[in-house]
Amino acid sequence: MFTFANRHFSLSTTLTIGFVAVILLGALLLTLPIATVKGIESSFVIALFTSTSATCVTGLTLVETGTYWSFFGQFVIMMLSEIGGLGFMTFMVLMFTTSRRKLRLSTQLLAQESLNLQHLSQIKLVRLIVGLSLGIQGGGAVLLFCDFLPKYGFWRGLWYSVFHAVSAFCNAGFSLFDESVSIFKHDTYLLFVLGIMILCGSVGFLVWRDLLTYHKRHTLSLHTKLSLRTGAIIFIASLILYTLTERGFNSIDPDATIFQKFSNILFMAVTPRTAGLITFDYGHLSMAGIFLTMMLMFIGGTPGSTAGGVKSTTIGLLAVQTWATLRGRHDVNFSNRRFPRENIYRALTLIIVAFSIITIATFVLCMTQPLNKEMGLEYIIFEVLAAFGTTGISLGLTAHLTLVGKIVIMLMMFIGRVGIFNVMYTVLNAKNHQDDFRYPEEGVLIG
């Protein structure tokens, strides 16, 4: 519980307000004349939408990042992506720990909520999170620089390398090139580097901690086991399904070599789960491919990572629960462990609330958003899921959004990054409490 101006705020409310403050500060910086290319005056709506997209590491844009924003504006977008990807509380905790100042219990609790940590003792992970993140981004920037240096020169190539390393690791989806990274669809080296960085950012910091300390502990937590197994299954399934739906990439780029087609399919299997960097216009996908992309955007990455969506562990937990129920089992077991009922209830609630929010947003856009003749309902659903999953892929609707549409998409990006439970607890002013009495149980027919 936090107190400000004699008012008490819960952890969820404080976290939500913190993200709003970062977004508004970013929007104000992007409205400055220095933030845009000479001769262009940015409106507050464009600045706010861009700031929201960057802080929520989404990548949906109303304007071209590389030609609309100046170096200052691009730097602001990059820093907002960094803050949004790692969480603003990460930097606050790091500032306290480096200055050797003791963290207040309220600050520790807020950091625990922000980073999806299970115990306060895991606050020590903050230095690992920042160090690992900067190390991966630095290494990625060096690898990208090897590719950009001969193409764009030293300074321009260096800036492109740093910006895209941050964008890829934070799963932000911003690019300084027209049509994302589509001009590099035949550059297998670049796609491999970006794909690895996207995966590193979406795995989750707790998973990284377990993997890096495995040589000492010789064990992995249940969270890590479920995350890795679910993530691997989703990746392999999406790789196979994209190969089938797009006929091995032949329907999109028939002139590419077999190796180039395979690298693009691999990149496709990675990016829809919240990255946003693309090598082709998703409007060229088959309807089956579009539907598959929607499902991947809804799932997202791993909790405690830079990814959005309902998270892979939620899907994995419900899949295990479903299999147990179909086999007539009461307990939900995985890797010689039993999941607590609270985990299952929370996962079910998350799915239902997420589906409800997506349905409401889709309905509002259907009522207020005019569509071109070639656009159908899938354009709206795709846009909503891209915002909710903080993915940043679009079929082309973003540039045509009305004011109401922009507000809806910004809200979806915000909910997708801050988290459904944090936002809903803030809106409903929810507090943990136990009723003084309980009603008798009575079952109903299901199925």
C-alpha positions in Angstrom: 0.0 0.0 0.0 1.4 3.4 -1.0 0.3 6.8 0.4 0.3 10.0 -1.6 -1.5 13.2 -0.7 -3.2 11.4 2.2 -4.6 8.9 -0.3 -3.8 5.2 -0.2 -3.0 3.3 -3.4 -2.7 -0.5 -3.8 0.4 -2.0 -5.5 -1.6 -2.6 -8.7 -2.9 1.0 -8.8 0.6 2.3 -8.2 2.1 0.2 -11.0 -0.7 1.2 -13.4 -0.2 4.9 -12.5 3.6 4.5 -13.0 3.2 3.2 -16.6 0.7 6.0 -17.3 3.3 8.6 -16.1 6.0 7.1 -18.3 3.7 7.2 -21.3 2.7 10.8 -20.7 6.3 11.9 -20.2 7.3 10.1 -23.5 4.4 11.7 -25.3 5.4 15.2 -24.1 9.0 14.6 -25.3 7.8 13.4 -28.7 5.7 16.6 -29.1 8.8 18.7 -28.9 10.0 20.2 -32.2 13.3 18.5 -31.8 11.6 15.1 -31.8 10.5 15.2 -35.5 12.3 15.7 -38.8 12.6 19.3 -39.8 9.4 20.7 -41.3 7.1 18.1 -39.6 5.1 19.1 -36.5 3.8 16.2 -34.6 0.3 16.2 -33.1 -0.3 15.1 -29.5 -2.4 12.1 -30.7 0.5 10.8 -32.8 3.0 11.4 -30.0 0.7 9.7 -27.4 0.0 6.7 -29.6 3.7 6.3 -30.4 4.7 6.7 -26.7 2.0 4.1 -25.7 3.2 1.7 -28.4 6.9 2.1 -27.3 6.3 1.9 -23.6 4.0 -1.1 -24.0 6.6 -2.7 -26.4 4.1 -3.1 -29.2 5.3 -1.5 -32.4 2.0 -0.4 -33.9 2.7 3.0 -35.5 0.7 5.7 -37.2 3.8 7.1 -39.0 7.1 5.7 -40.3 9.6 5.7 -37.4 12.7 6.2 -39.6 11.4 9.1 -41.6 9.0 10.9 -39.3 11.0 11.1 -36.1 14.5 12.8 -35.8 17.4 11.1 -34.0 16.1 12.6 -30.7 12.6 11.2 -31.3 14.0 7.8 -32.2 16.2 7.8 -29.1 13.1 8.6 -26.9 11.3 5.7 -28.6 14.2 3.4 -27.9 14.4 4.4 -24.3 10.7 4.0 -23.8 11.0 0.5 -25.3 13.8 -0.3 -22.9 11.8 1.0 -19.9 8.7 -0.8 -21.0 10.5 -4.0 -21.8 12.3 -4.3 -18.5 9.7 -2.5 -16.4 10.3 1.0 -14.8 10.5 -0.6 -11.4 13.6 -2.5 -12.5 15.5 0.7 -13.0 14.2 2.1 -9.7 15.4 -0.9 -7.8 18.7 -0.9 -9.6 19.2 2.8 -8.7 18.6 2.0 -5.0 20.8 -1.1 -5.0 23.7 0.6 -6.8 23.6 3.5 -4.3 23.5 1.0 -1.5 20.3 2.5 -0.1 17.9 0.1 1.6 14.6 -0.5 -0.2 11.4 0.1 1.7 9.1 -2.9 2.0 6.5 -1.1 -0.1 9.0 -0.6 -2.9 10.1 -4.2 -2.8 6.5 -5.3 -3.0 5.9 -3.1 -6.0 9.0 -4.4 -7.7 7.8 -8.0 -7.0 4.4 -7.2 -8.6 6.0 -5.4 -11.6 8.5 -8.3 -12.3 6.0 -11.1 -11.7 8.2 -12.5 -8.9 6.9 -15.1 -6.5 9.0 -14.1 -3.4 10.6 -10.9 -2.1 13.9 -12.7 -1.9 13.9 -12.7 -5.8 14.4 -8.9 -5.8 18.1 -9.7 -5.9 17.4 -10.8 -9.5 17.2 -7.2 -10.6 20.9 -6.8 -11.1 20.9 -10.1 -13.1 18.0 -8.9 -15.2 19.6 -5.6 -16.1 23.1 -7.1 -16.6 21.8 -10.0 -18.7 19.5 -7.7 -20.7 22.3 -5.2 -21.5 24.7 -8.0 -22.2 22.4 -9.6 -24.7 21.5 -6.3 -26.3 25.1 -5.3 -26.5 26.1 -8.6 -28.1 23.2 -8.4 -30.5 24.2 -4.9 -31.5 27.7 -6.0 -32.3 26.4 -8.9 -34.4 24.0 -6.5 -36.2 26.8 -4.0 -36.7 28.8 -6.5 -38.6 25.9 -6.6 -41.1 25.0 -2.9 -41.1 28.5 -1.5 -41.3 29.2 -2.2 -45.0 25.7 -1.2 -45.9 25.2 2.1 -44.0 28.7 3.2 -42.8 30.0 3.5 -39.3 27.7 6.0 -37.4 24.5 5.2 -39.2 25.2 1.5 -39.0 26.0 1.8 -35.3 22.7 3.6 -34.6 20.7 1.1 -36.6 22.4 -1.8 -34.7 21.7 -0.4 -31.3 18.1 0.6 -32.0 17.2 -2.8 -33.5 19.0 -4.7 -30.8 16.9 -3.0 -28.2 13.7 -3.3 -30.3 14.3 -7.0 -30.9 15.2 -8.0 -27.3 12.4 -5.9 -25.8 10.0 -7.3 -28.3 9.1 -3.7 -29.2 8.6 -4.2 -32.9 9.9 -0.7 -33.9 12.1 -0.4 -37.0 13.9 2.4 -38.7 13.4 0.9 -42.1 10.3 1.2 -44.3 8.0 -1.8 -43.9 9.9 -3.1 -40.9 12.8 -5.4 -41.8 11.3 -6.6 -45.1 14.2 -5.4 -47.1 16.3 -8.0 -45.3 14.0 -11.0 -46.0 16.9 -12.6 -48.0 19.5 -11.8 -45.3 19.5 -15.0 -43.3 22.3 -13.8 -41.0 20.3 -10.8 -39.9 17.1 -12.7 -39.5 18.9 -15.3 -37.4 20.4 -12.6 -35.1 17.1 -10.8 -34.6 15.2 -14.1 -34.1 17.6 -15.2 -31.3 17.3 -11.8 -29.6 13.5 -11.9 -29.8 13.6 -15.4 -28.2 16.0 -14.3 -25.5 13.6 -11.4 -24.6 10.5 -13.5 -24.6 11.8 -16.4 -22.5 11.5 -14.6 -19.1 14.1 -13.6 -16.6 13.2 -16.3 -14.0 13.8 -18.9 -16.7 17.1 -17.3 -17.5 18.1 -17.3 -13.8 17.3 -21.0 -13.6 19.3 -21.8 -16.7 22.3 -19.8 -15.7 22.4 -21.3 -12.2 21.7 -24.9 -13.3 25.3 -25.9 -13.0 25.1 -25.0 -9.3 21.6 -26.1 -8.4 21.2 -29.0 -10.8 17.5 -28.5 -10.9 14.9 -26.3 -12.7 11.8 -24.8 -11.1 8.4 -26.0 -12.2 7.8 -22.6 -13.8 10.9 -23.0 -16.0 10.0 -26.5 -17.0 6.5 -25.6 -17.9 7.7 -22.5 -19.8 10.3 -24.2 -21.8 8.2 -27.2 -22.7 5.1 -25.2 -23.6 7.3 -22.7 -25.6 9.0 -25.5 -27.5 5.7 -27.1 -28.4 4.2 -23.9 -29.6 7.3 -23.0 -31.6 7.5 -26.4 -33.3 3.8 -26.5 -34.0 3.8 -22.9 -35.5 6.8 -23.8 -37.6 5.0 -26.8 -39.1 1.7 -25.1 -39.5 3.2 -22.0 -41.2 5.1 -24.3 -43.6 1.8 -26.0 -44.5 -0.4 -22.9 -44.7 2.1 -20.8 -46.8 3.4 -23.8 -48.8 6.9 -23.5 -47.5 6.9 -19.7 -48.1 6.4 -20.3 -51.9 3.1 -18.3 -51.9 4.8 -15.2 -50.4 8.3 -15.2 -52.1 8.7 -17.9 -54.7 12.0 -16.5 -55.9 13.8 -17.1 -52.6 16.2 -19.9 -52.2 15.2 -22.9 -50.0 17.5 -21.7 -47.2 16.0 -18.2 -47.4 12.5 -19.6 -47.3 13.3 -21.7 -44.3 14.8 -18.7 -42.4 11.7 -16.7 -43.1 9.5 -19.5 -41.8 11.6 -19.7 -38.7 11.3 -15.9 -38.3 7.5 -16.1 -38.8 7.3 -18.7 -36.0 9.0 -16.4 -33.6 7.7 -12.9 -34.3 3.9 -13.3 -33.9 4.3 -14.2 -30.2 4.9 -10.5 -29.5 8.0 -9.3 -31.5 6.4 -7.3 -34.3 9.3 -7.2 -36.7 8.2 -8.6 -40.0 9.8 -9.5 -43.4 6.7 -9.3 -45.5 3.2 -7.8 -45.7 1.0 -10.0 -43.5 -1.9 -9.2 -45.9 -0.3 -11.7 -48.3 -0.8 -14.5 -45.8 -3.5 -17.2 -46.4 -6.6 -17.1 -44.2 -5.3 -20.1 -42.3 -2.0 -18.3 -41.8 -3.8 -15.1 -40.5 -5.8 -17.2 -38.1 -2.7 -19.0 -36.8 -1.0 -15.6 -36.3 -4.0 -14.4 -34.3 -3.7 -17.4 -32.0 0.0 -16.9 -31.5 -0.5 -13.2 -30.7 -3.1 -14.1 -28.1 -0.8 -16.6 -26.4 2.3 -14.3 -26.3 5.5 -15.2 -24.4 6.5 -16.2 -20.9 5.6 -14.3 -17.7 8.3 -12.0 -16.4 9.6 -11.4 -19.9 9.3 -8.5 -22.3 6.5 -10.3 -24.1 2.7 -9.8 -23.9 -0.4 -12.0 -24.4 -2.0 -14.3 -21.9 1.4 -16.0 -21.6 2.5 -19.5 -22.5 2.4 -20.9 -19.0 -1.3 -20.0 -18.8 -2.0 -22.1 -21.9 0.3 -24.9 -20.7 -1.4 -25.0 -17.3 -4.9 -25.1 -18.8 -3.7 -27.8 -21.3 -2.5 -30.0 -18.5 -5.7 -29.3 -16.6 -7.8 -30.2 -19.6 -5.9 -33.5 -20.1 -6.2 -34.4 -16.5 -10.0 -33.7 -16.5 -10.6 -35.8 -19.7 -8.8 -38.7 -18.0 -10.9 -38.4 -14.9 -8.1 -37.1 -12.7 -8.7 -34.7 -9.8 -5.2 -33.4 -9.3 -3.2 -31.6 -12.0 0.3 -33.1 -12.1 3.3 -32.0 -14.1 7.0 -33.1 -13.7 6.3 -34.9 -10.4 4.6 -31.8 -8.9 0.9 -30.9 -8.3 -0.4 -27.5 -9.4 -2.3 -25.6 -6.7 -6.0 -24.8 -7.4 -5.3 -21.1 -7.1 -3.0 -21.3 -10.2 -5.8 -23.0 -12.2 -8.5 -20.5 -11.1 -6.2 -17.6 -11.9 -5.4 -19.0 -15.4 -9.1 -19.6 -16.1 -10.0 -16.1 -14.9 -7.2 -14.6 -17.1 -8.5 -16.3 -20.2 -12.1 -15.4 -19.6 -11.3 -11.7 -18.9 -8.9 -11.5 -21.8 -11.5 -12.9 -24.2 -14.1 -10.5 -22.8 -11.9 -7.4 -23.2 -10.9 -8.5 -26.8 -14.6 -9.0 -27.6 -15.6 -5.6 -26.3 -12.8 -3.8 -28.1 -13.6 -5.7 -31.4 -17.3 -4.7 -31.0 -16.5 -1.0 -30.4 -14.2 -0.9 -33.5 -16.9 -2.7 -35.6 -19.3 0.1 -34.7 -16.9 3.1 -35.1 -14.2 2.0 -37.6 -15.1 2.4 -41.3 -13.4 -0.2 -43.5 -12.4 -0.2 -47.1 -14.1 -2.6 -49.5 -11.2 -5.0 -49.4 -11.1 -5.1 -45.6 -13.1 -7.6 -43.6 -13.8 -8.4 -40.0 -10.4 -10.1 -39.7 -8.6 -6.8 -40.1 -10.3 -5.5 -36.9 -9.8 -8.7 -34.9 -6.2 -8.9 -36.0 -5.5 -5.3 -35.0 -7.1 -5.8 -31.5 -5.1 -9.0 -30.9 -1.9 -7.4 -32.1 -2.4 -4.6 -29.6 -3.4 -6.9 -26.7 -0.5 -9.2 -27.4 1.8 -6.2 -27.8 2.9 -7.7 -31.1 2.8 -4.8 -33.4 1.9 -6.7 -36.6 -1.0 -5.2 -38.6 -2.9 -6.0 -41.8 -2.9 -2.3 -42.7 -5.6 -0.9 -40.4 -3.4 1.1 -38.1 -3.0 4.0 -40.5 -6.7 4.3 -41.0 -7.8 4.3 -37.4 -10.3 6.9 -36.3 -9.8 8.8 -33.0 -12.0 6.3 -31.2 -10.1 3.5 -32.9 -6.7 5.0 -31.7 -8.0 5.2 -28.1 -9.3 1.6 -28.2 -5.9 0.3 -29.6 -4.0 2.4 -27.0 -6.1 0.9 -24.2 -5.5 -2.6 -25.5 -1.7 -2.0 -25.7 -1.7 -0.7 -22.2 -3.7 -3.6 -20.8 -1.6 -6.1 -22.7 1.7 -4.7 -21.2 0.7 -3.7 -17.7 -1.3 -6.9 -17.2 -5.0 -7.7 -17.1 -5.0 -8.3 -13.3 -3.2 -5.1 -12.5 -5.5 -3.0 -14.7 -8.7 -4.7 -13.5 -7.7 -4.5 -9.8 -7.1 -0.8 -10.3 -10.4 -0.2 -12.1 -12.4 -2.3 -9.6 -10.4 -1.2 -6.6 -10.1 -4.8 -5.6 -8.7 -5.8 -2.2 -7.8 -9.2 -0.9 -10.3 -10.1 1.8 -12.0 -13.2 3.2 -15.7 -13.2 3.8 -16.9 -13.9 7.3 -19.2 -16.6 6.1 -19.5 -19.1 3.3 -22.6 -20.4 1.5 -23.4 -24.1 1.1 -22.0 -25.7 -2.0 -24.3 -26.9 -4.9 -23.2 -28.1 -8.3 -24.6 -27.4 -11.7 -24.5 -29.5 -14.9 -21.5 -28.8 -17.2 -21.3 -30.0 -20.8 
